[in-house]
Amino acid sequence: MGISQRRVGMINTVGAPEDIINSRGRPIFGYFDGPVSSLGLDKFKYSNEMDKPASILSRYFHYKQFQFVSLVTPRYIIGVAIADIRYVGSAFCYLFDIAKNRLVETSWLKPLGLGYNLTPSPMDGTAEIAGRKGAIAFNLSQGIWSLSIDTSNIKAELTLSPPVLSLPMAICNPTGYSGWTYTQKHNGLKPQGQLTINDEPQPLNQVLGSYDFSAGYMRRETSWRWACINAHSDKGVIGLNLAAGVNETGCNENVFWVNGERHLLGPVHFDFARSRGDKEGSKQGQLWRIYSDNGQIDLSFKSLNCRQEKLNLLLLKSNFRQYIGRYSGYIIDNSGVKHTLDKVLGLTEDHFARW
């Protein structure tokens, strides 16, 4: 039996429910064929470790949410993120100059609920943060994402348009003892609108993007490894999302898009050595291998640069590294077609959070 037969036979999807929480107050788990309209947070029957109803404070502070958009142009890579971890809101917007191997960023850190907002709907709403350094926003309308950036070096008003009939990856998994995580991602999207970098308008004909919407009652201590590609290949536009560490109970978030067609994949391993310290040398030359046991994926990754941040606060800890680098190797899609990569630009991430 070939790889594609094994994979297609193993992974099933269902139509997206209107709410992720059902009439009994429990989350609906599995792979969906589209985004849910609402997370239904007010209907969720959240319990503590002793099976008692969670307190109002626990219901509020245990819920976490973050959203992320990546853009890849012939000259630049842009990463934009907004996170609500209840105690604080944080965000960043970085610009990576490929030719110069130079990364500059704008970041925001806001106290409890002040100066930022995130939408709890994967379908409609606005996530935004603003301050003296500028502003960023994600606007969702009927499942279509738009991105607004106003910083010293980036001005953007973009809509991320998927190919016709292309489906996002949307899943809900149990997390910890009584929590859950909803994750929705879509790669290989084509931005439309306007993008200006360092006062120079950028053509959009070769630009690709992806988004990430993740929310739920996650573990108090959480860590993950992640890989992301948006690229043009000899077979068209490809998008890749691979991860390990959060969504692994029931179903995973590994998916490969080929010209908009979604190929759900099995679990993968991330093999790499963490650098010690935060010296410049830890940003370049990081070597990763990302592979599956069934031989469907075998990729190497070598970093060029890194966006990193360490926070060690009273209640919170975050050790975050997002690497920019190049992938080589192969991916076999669920139709049995082998896609060979040779120094294709993409991202990896290694993150520990106590929140």
C-alpha positions in Angstrom: 0.0 0.0 0.0 1.4 3.4 -1.0 1.9 6.4 1.3 -1.0 8.3 -0.3 -3.4 5.4 0.3 -2.4 5.1 4.0 -2.7 8.8 4.6 -6.0 9.4 2.9 -7.5 6.4 4.6 -6.4 7.5 8.1 -7.5 11.2 8.2 -11.1 12.1 8.0 -12.7 15.6 8.2 -16.2 16.8 9.1 -18.2 19.9 8.3 -17.3 22.8 10.5 -19.9 23.4 13.4 -21.3 26.8 14.0 -19.9 26.8 17.5 -16.9 24.8 18.8 -18.9 24.2 22.0 -21.9 21.9 21.8 -25.3 22.1 23.6 -23.8 20.1 26.5 -21.1 22.7 27.0 -18.4 20.5 25.7 -15.9 21.2 22.8 -16.3 19.4 19.5 -13.1 17.7 18.6 -11.6 16.7 15.2 -10.6 18.0 11.8 -13.1 20.5 10.1 -13.6 21.4 6.5 -13.6 25.1 7.3 -13.5 27.7 10.1 -16.1 27.7 12.9 -18.1 30.9 13.3 -17.7 31.1 17.1 -15.7 29.6 19.9 -18.8 29.7 22.1 -16.7 30.6 25.2 -19.8 31.6 27.3 -21.2 28.1 26.8 -18.1 26.1 27.8 -18.5 24.2 31.0 -15.0 24.5 32.4 -14.0 22.5 35.4 -10.9 22.4 37.6 -8.7 19.4 38.4 -11.1 18.2 41.1 -14.0 18.3 38.7 -15.6 21.3 40.3 -16.8 24.3 38.1 -13.9 26.6 37.5 -14.0 30.0 39.1 -14.8 33.2 37.2 -11.1 34.2 37.5 -9.9 30.9 36.2 -12.3 31.0 33.3 -10.9 34.4 32.3 -7.2 34.0 33.0 -6.8 30.4 31.7 -8.0 31.3 28.2 -5.2 32.3 25.8 -5.2 33.5 22.2 -2.8 34.5 19.5 -2.8 35.4 15.8 0.0 35.5 13.4 0.6 36.4 9.7 3.7 35.7 7.6 4.4 37.4 4.3 7.2 36.3 1.9 8.3 38.7 -0.9 11.3 38.3 -3.3 13.2 40.8 -1.1 11.7 40.5 2.4 10.0 38.3 5.0 7.5 39.9 7.3 6.1 38.4 10.5 3.3 40.0 12.5 1.8 38.6 15.7 -0.7 39.7 18.4 -1.2 37.6 21.6 -3.6 37.9 24.5 -2.3 35.9 27.5 -4.7 37.7 29.8 -2.1 39.2 32.2 -0.6 41.1 29.3 -1.1 41.7 25.6 2.0 41.5 23.4 2.8 41.9 19.7 5.6 42.2 17.2 6.1 43.1 13.6 9.5 42.2 12.1 11.1 42.9 8.7 13.8 40.6 7.4 15.9 41.8 4.5 16.9 38.7 2.6 19.9 40.0 0.7 21.3 41.9 3.7 20.4 39.2 6.2 19.2 41.9 8.5 16.2 41.8 10.8 14.5 44.8 12.4 11.4 44.7 14.5 8.7 46.8 16.3 7.2 45.3 19.5 4.4 46.1 21.9 3.7 45.0 25.5 0.5 46.2 27.1 -0.8 45.6 30.6 -4.0 43.7 31.4 -6.6 44.5 28.7 -5.3 48.0 27.8 -4.5 49.1 24.3 -5.2 45.8 22.5 -8.0 43.6 21.4 -8.4 40.2 19.8 -11.5 38.7 18.2 -12.7 35.4 19.7 -14.3 34.4 16.3 -12.2 32.7 13.6 -14.7 34.0 11.1 -15.3 37.7 11.8 -13.9 40.5 14.0 -10.7 42.5 14.5 -7.5 42.0 16.4 -5.4 45.1 17.0 -2.8 46.7 19.1 -1.4 50.3 18.9 0.9 52.7 20.6 3.7 55.2 20.0 5.6 52.8 17.8 2.7 52.3 15.4 -0.2 49.9 15.0 -1.1 46.5 13.5 -4.4 44.9 13.0 -6.0 41.7 11.6 -9.5 42.1 10.2 -11.5 39.0 9.6 -14.6 39.0 7.4 -16.4 35.8 6.5 -13.2 33.9 7.1 -11.0 36.1 4.9 -8.1 37.8 6.6 -6.9 41.4 6.0 -3.8 42.8 7.5 -3.0 46.4 8.4 0.5 47.6 9.3 1.6 51.1 10.2 5.2 51.2 11.5 8.2 53.3 10.8 9.4 50.9 8.0 6.2 49.1 6.8 2.9 50.4 5.6 0.4 47.8 4.5 -3.3 47.3 3.7 -3.5 43.7 2.4 -6.2 41.0 2.0 -5.0 37.4 2.1 -6.9 35.7 -0.7 -7.0 31.9 -0.9 -7.2 30.0 -4.2 -10.7 29.1 -5.3 -12.1 26.2 -3.2 -8.9 26.1 -1.0 -9.6 24.9 2.5 -7.8 26.0 5.7 -6.6 23.5 8.3 -9.0 23.8 11.2 -8.9 21.5 14.2 -9.9 21.2 17.9 -8.1 19.0 20.4 -8.4 18.3 24.1 -5.6 20.1 26.0 -4.5 19.2 29.5 -7.1 17.8 32.0 -10.2 19.8 31.0 -9.1 22.3 28.4 -9.1 22.5 24.6 -7.3 24.2 21.8 -8.8 25.4 18.5 -6.2 26.0 15.7 -6.9 27.3 12.2 -4.2 27.9 9.6 -4.0 28.6 5.9 -0.8 28.9 3.8 -0.1 29.7 0.1 -2.4 32.8 0.2 -2.0 35.6 -2.3 -2.1 39.1 -0.8 -3.9 41.9 -2.6 -3.7 45.6 -1.8 -0.8 47.8 -1.0 2.6 47.2 0.6 5.3 49.8 1.1 8.6 49.0 2.7 11.1 51.8 3.6 9.0 54.2 1.5 9.3 52.0 -1.5 6.1 50.4 -3.0 6.4 46.6 -3.4 4.9 44.6 -6.3 2.6 41.9 -5.1 2.7 39.4 -8.0 5.2 37.1 -6.3 4.2 37.7 -2.7 2.7 34.8 -0.6 1.3 34.7 2.9 -0.2 32.6 5.6 -2.2 33.1 8.8 -2.5 31.4 12.2 -5.5 31.6 14.6 -5.0 29.7 17.8 -7.1 29.9 21.0 -8.4 28.0 23.9 -7.8 26.7 27.4 -4.2 25.6 26.9 -1.8 24.0 29.4 -0.3 26.3 32.0 3.1 25.2 30.7 3.2 24.9 26.9 5.9 24.3 24.4 5.9 23.7 20.7 8.1 23.4 17.6 6.8 24.7 14.3 7.7 24.9 10.6 6.2 27.1 7.9 6.7 27.5 4.2 5.0 29.8 1.6 6.8 29.4 -1.7 6.6 29.1 -5.5 7.8 25.8 -6.9 8.1 24.1 -10.2 4.6 22.6 -9.5 3.0 26.0 -8.5 2.3 27.5 -5.1 3.0 25.4 -2.1 2.3 26.0 1.6 3.4 23.9 4.5 2.6 23.9 8.2 4.1 21.4 10.6 4.1 21.4 14.4 4.6 19.3 17.5 3.9 20.1 21.1 0.3 21.5 21.4 -2.0 19.7 19.0 -1.1 16.1 19.4 -4.1 14.5 21.2 -6.5 13.1 18.6 -5.3 15.0 15.6 -2.4 17.2 14.6 -2.0 20.4 12.6 0.3 19.1 9.9 -0.8 20.1 6.4 0.6 20.7 2.9 -1.1 22.9 0.3 -0.4 22.5 -3.4 -2.0 25.2 -5.5 -4.6 25.5 -2.8 -5.4 21.8 -2.5 -5.2 20.7 1.1 -3.2 17.5 2.0 -3.5 16.6 5.7 -0.4 14.8 7.0 0.6 12.6 9.8 2.9 13.4 12.8 6.4 14.6 12.4 9.6 14.8 14.5 11.7 17.9 15.0 15.4 17.1 15.5 17.6 20.0 16.5 19.9 21.2 19.3 19.1 24.4 21.2 21.8 27.0 21.3 23.0 28.2 24.6 22.7 31.9 25.3 21.6 34.6 23.0 24.8 35.4 21.1 24.7 36.3 17.5 26.0 32.9 16.6 22.8 31.3 17.9 20.9 33.1 15.2 22.7 31.7 12.2 23.6 28.1 11.3 20.9 26.4 13.4 20.4 23.0 11.8 17.1 21.2 12.0 15.7 18.0 10.6 12.0 17.6 10.3 10.7 14.2 9.2 7.9 11.6 9.4 8.3 8.0 10.3 6.4 6.9 7.1 8.9 8.6 4.8 6.4 11.2 3.5 8.4 14.2 4.8 12.2 14.6 5.2 13.4 18.2 5.4 16.5 19.9 6.5 16.5 23.6 7.7 19.4 25.9 8.2 18.8 29.3 9.9 19.9 32.6 8.6 18.5 34.8 11.4 16.2 34.8 14.3 13.6 36.8 16.1 13.9 36.0 19.8 12.6 37.2 23.1 12.9 36.0 26.7 10.5 37.1 29.5 10.9 35.9 33.0 8.2 37.6 35.1 6.5 36.7 38.3 3.6 34.7 36.8 4.9 34.4 33.3 7.8 32.9 31.4 8.4 32.9 27.7 11.4 31.7 25.7 10.7 32.4 22.1 12.8 31.8 19.0 11.5 32.1 15.5 14.1 31.3 12.9 14.3 32.4 9.2 16.2 30.1 7.0 16.2 27.7 4.1 14.7 24.3 3.6 15.9 21.4 1.5 14.5 17.9 1.1 11.2 16.6 0.0 7.5 16.3 0.8 5.3 13.6 -0.8 1.7 14.8 -1.1 -1.4 12.6 -0.6 -1.6 11.9 -4.4 1.9 10.4 -4.3 3.6 13.3 -6.0 7.1 14.1 -4.6 7.9 17.8 -4.1 11.7 18.5 -3.9 12.8 21.6 -2.1 16.2 23.2 -2.6 17.1 26.1 -0.3 13.5 27.4 -0.1 12.9 30.2 2.4 10.8 29.5 5.4 10.4 29.7 9.2 10.8 27.5 12.2 9.9 28.2 15.8 10.9 26.9 19.2 8.8 28.2 22.1 8.3 27.6 25.8 5.6 29.5 27.6 4.3 29.5 31.2 1.1 31.5 31.2 
